[in-house]
């Protein structure tokens, strides 16, 4: 079996090859057959799902897997009782149910990976009806996609399902119940859900831009009063992140801020260059601005990368949306290929250089 330490590199190789192939074909023919793209996307979906879902159980490279394995073994071949007193009422019942059915744990991880990538794929198809493959490939190359598909699988699945839920935004009677289901997969979805409801009621980007810049100033000034405020509205686990001892404290993160700023800059330019911008893009942009602002206000919390993920899972969608779905003034195809390349380069830099030689 392939060693766990090589999975991230092979994954990035697959995604890189797919990205450059999409860029090449997109530049040659931006009006390709949607059916052909859909079939190609399905093949890629199956390959990635099997590759990630059948990864080896490693406590060193996929830290959470060992804890899941221990819990799974404790429930294996026992009588299943639905647990209501749990913070993730859906996800926390999937594991004991499958274990009670004596399903091999390898199939449990494959099942979670299947849902994670499948909801992501369907969301991209729905949000980008003409360019679902391009959007899906960009999403696979995002900074957090691999790590939350192999390690933080609970939050990753919840975020993928949330993305699927908001793809029904034109039908709120479907979308809102679905986003509430995402909270049953992981309690951290409370922040994106609140952001979504805020943007349903008000989606004028200007105010959200002001709040993002305000939050950046507060983070740079090391003002942490908002962490105390947010702790009043979260559960005990979340309060520990916000108010617990700073075991993982690393201070202000200019690298994370610069990374987070890319969709903000694109959004700012899009509002100036696109004559008639869609309501969907404005809402997605406002959601990203609000969730990313929340992270900056909590930047000094423990495991702040997990709080950042509550905006970063929207990142690739918001980043490429104006180039694929909007009437961008200028060379839309050239801009999409450049943005998608730089987006991939950042992930490659973090994977190959930062975590191996700098951190």
Secondary structure, 3 states (H helix, E strand, C coil): CCCHHHHHHHHHHHHHHHHHHHHHHHHHCCCCCHHHHHHHHHHHHHHHHHHHHCCCCCCCCCHHHHHHHHHHHHHCCCCCCCCCCCCCCCHHHHHHHHHHCCCCHHHHHHHHHHHHHHHHHHHHHHHCCCCHHHHHHHHHCCCCCCHHHHCCHHHHHHHHHHHHHHCCCCCHHHHHHHHHHHHHHCHHHHHHHHHHHHHHHCCCHHHHHHHHHHHHHHHHCCCCHHHHHHHCCCCHHHHHHHHCCCCCCCCCCHHHHHHHHHHHHHHHHHHHHCCCCCHHHHHHHHHHHHHHHHHHHCCCCCCHHHHHHHHHHHHHHHHHHHHHCCCCCCCHHHHHHHHHHHHHHHHHHHHHHHHHHHC
